[in-house]
């Protein structure tokens, strides 16, 4: 069965999924990229950094780069204008095509070409229901009508978790069109990294930043408004003011437009034990996850999932997320973490204090995180995509 996937660019989280999918018997996978971001030195305005991932992005599956006619390439709607998508769909027989979301012009071209050629369409998207209910403007009513029209043309919907399924249900999508594909990172790579670090030790330059008696609160991601890093910083300040007897460190791993604001806040409030690590590439992140004791993602609207939570759970970390982080409903339970109201720095400080002051809780929560994350693997995800594709093919 010929399955062709169309996506914006080689995404560091997704390429390992593509490799696993390409290795499934009966699947002839071809991937078409709209853009080569990340394959070479590329400026990411949200990271405020030049990005080139230090893991192989193009190994293990068949791919092509389509010519992008956009004058301003990116992941905004007109950032990917690739008329070449019609060639493999209209002139090379495809059994199923798959797109990632609807936010790119080229994805709509794929839908049009697939309709003309009567090729079944799979849709993979992340939208959570909790974000949908926040949109109450007149423009959103128009948006919903447009999406209902689009969804009527889609043959199968790959939902990534509970919130995403509820989102589709709110549009009246029938159960038989819904296929569960757990949103996952390359768990095996992280498990192997953890074992290697356990036997060889953490990178020396990183290890010296933490002594054995301290507790590290860890944030990994872009330092931008959507991620709400300032909420975490304010919560950490409240935690410090509670005079806990523990030595607590707060590590921000990442870069972004809010870095200067965060640094200014630390300076103005004379805070100690806060470190900004800047952008760290994929091979360095395992060392930082290994040294973290509590992982926090305080994001607000726009955090449709939060794959860094998956990564932290691979290293057996207790988790704190806001109630707008899309993965919370699936990955965070009473036995491995806390879900706090978005923007409530008092509740976040309370959650931090509970974990900081209870080593047994941290350990038990971390063990449960490992149990949960085993059910969210790319092996399972690849199998589910293959099953959905074969269902449409038949």
Buried (B, 14 or more C-beta within 10 A) or exposed (E): BBBBBBBBBBBBBBBBBBBBBBEBEEBEBBBBBBBBBBBEEBEBEBBBBEBEBEBEBBEBBEBEBBEBBBEEBBBEBBBBBBBBBBEBBBEEEBBBBBBBBBBBBBBBBBBBBBEEBEBBBBBBBBBBBBBBEEEEEEEEEEEBEEBEEBBEEBBBBBBBBBBBBBBBBEBEBEEEBBBBBBBBBBBBBBBEBBEEBEEEEBBEEBBEBBEEEBBBBBBBBBBBBBBBBBBBBBBBBBBBEEEBEEBBBBBBBBBBBBBEBBBEBBEEEEBEBBBBBBBBEBEBBBBBBBBBBBBBBBBBBEBBBBBBBBBBBBBBBBBBBBBBBBBBBBBBBEBBBBBBEBBBBEBBBBBBBBBBBEEEBBEBBBEBBBEBBEEBBBBBBBBBBBEBBBBBEE
